[in-house]
Amino acid sequence: MKYVSTRGSAPVLEFGDVLLAGLATDGGLYVPDEWPAQPELGFDASYADWATALMAPYVAPSLSRDELSAMVTEAYATFAHPDVCPVRPIDDGLWLLELFWGPTIAFKDVALQLVGRLFDHELTKRGERATIVVATSGDTGSAAIEACRGRANLDIVVLHPAGRVSDVQRRQMTTVDEPNVHNVAVDGTFDDCQEAVKAMFADVAFREAVGLSAMNSINWARVMAQTVYYATSARTVGAGDPVGFSVPTGNFGNVFAGWVARRTGTPISQLVVASNSNDILPRWLASGVMETRGVHPTISPSMDIQVSSNVERLLFELYDRNPSLLADRMAEFKDEGTVATGDTRLATVTEVFDGVAFDDEAIRAEIRRTYEATGEVLDPHTAVGVAAARASRRDPDVPVICLATAHPAKFPDAVESAIGIRPELPEHLADLLERTERFDALPPGPGRHPGLRPHRHGPLRSRHPVQEGHPSG
Ligand SMILES: *Cc1c(COP(=O)(O)O)cnc(C)c1O
């Protein structure tokens, strides 16, 4: 398998290089040069069996199937459910695909538990070390720490804005007692953290001295790992017949993985892009115009984005994989904050994608409705997906699988504000609030490091910020 950049002027690479590179040198995102066909496995195949079979074509020749299989088995053994990503019926034709059984109880573990191991393996092979740097306001920081902790060839440094992440989220990061894990509480906003990280990457000498690297959601390996649960859950629920998916969406990495699953053979008739008040994608799907409007803080913070970076991979397909056409449009979008994609081209997208957005009141109402009807407690991100599935379902005979992207205990305040119940942390995190915290504090401000200058005004400046590109980190 070879990988090409969506902008067309970066070197063609194999998986191992794409993994460590993240973003392509021309500012584009790496995609496979052709889409493989999915294999067929028997009904007794485990999640790890499926993961190995589905991902093997993408990692060859950098990794053998046995090497991949060993890492997959280890990665998914960290999940607290034997099915890894179990799927259950909740309501009339609606299913919940639970992606929160990993160490940090949110869906980013599904990809990052594997990606941490892939990084370590690739670095060992090369005799290199890397320093992973992450800016976070929530989920990604802890998922990346769990992915990297104790790995011989990795250090991880996570910057979070002091006092602006929830207790649970901060403690999931700062109570990890491993010598290669470093937390920094920046006296500033998430943007200040993001700016600091960008400045570190911009400092070439520093970058090379510490082997700076990222595991952001634009990394192909994360998308790849997320295709697996679409295939396994579609098979469980649809048994070969088409199913729909509803996906709480921020950076578009998760729902794009659904598109890849469909493109490579999973029978998917509908992909619902479920947004909170940050509704750039539903507006695009309705109008053909993608226009940024600044970030709006919500009770589903991991979806608070201005620009969904992974959309570029879909646009690449929309423009018939013509990188120069795409590069022009991306430049236009960067300069003007808006771009029109054209009716005929958009029709190929809306054939499968629907988009719908909900504000905080509607999200609380969905948490309440589902709780009253089924007894199921949804986290605010998952609730966006369930509300979107109810609103956008195309065919009552086709089941819709709603992706549950976080455990409700990760966002107890939002859940309590909706139904008056404070969900409890699962057993492995039950003593989280008593564990000892460890972090360094760093003031922002000019003169310390260029990146630590406060940058509170104006939009994020990069389309592909070094971390997630949105406050979920
Ligand atoms: C990151 C995240 C999302 C958004 O996923 P994308 O791949 O960025 O679209 C949704 N829900 C939760 C809980 C998340 O952590």
The ligand as a MOL file (V3000), in Angstrom:
LIG
                    3D

  0  0  0     0  0            999 V3000
M  V30 BEGIN CTAB
M  V30 COUNTS 15 15 0 0 0
M  V30 BEGIN ATOM
M  V30 1 C -13.2900 13.5360 19.7860 0
M  V30 2 C -14.6960 13.2490 20.1770 0
M  V30 3 C -15.7700 13.3970 19.2660 0
M  V30 4 C -15.5600 13.9080 17.8540 0
M  V30 5 O -14.8990 12.9870 17.0250 0
M  V30 6 P -14.2490 13.4570 15.6420 0
M  V30 7 O -13.5130 12.2770 15.1330 0
M  V30 8 O -13.3410 14.6090 15.9890 0
M  V30 9 O -15.3610 13.8800 14.7390 0
M  V30 10 C -17.0450 13.0870 19.6830 0
M  V30 11 N -17.2850 12.6710 20.9510 0
M  V30 12 C -16.2900 12.5180 21.8570 0
M  V30 13 C -16.6390 12.0900 23.2340 0
M  V30 14 C -14.9680 12.8030 21.5040 0
M  V30 15 O -13.9920 12.6620 22.4080 0
M  V30 END ATOM
M  V30 BEGIN BOND
M  V30 1 1 1 2
M  V30 2 1 2 3
M  V30 3 2 2 14
M  V30 4 1 3 4
M  V30 5 2 3 10
M  V30 6 1 4 5
M  V30 7 1 5 6
M  V30 8 2 6 7
M  V30 9 1 6 8
M  V30 10 1 6 9
M  V30 11 1 10 11
M  V30 12 2 11 12
M  V30 13 1 12 13
M  V30 14 1 12 14
M  V30 15 1 14 15
M  V30 END BOND
M  V30 END CTAB
M  END
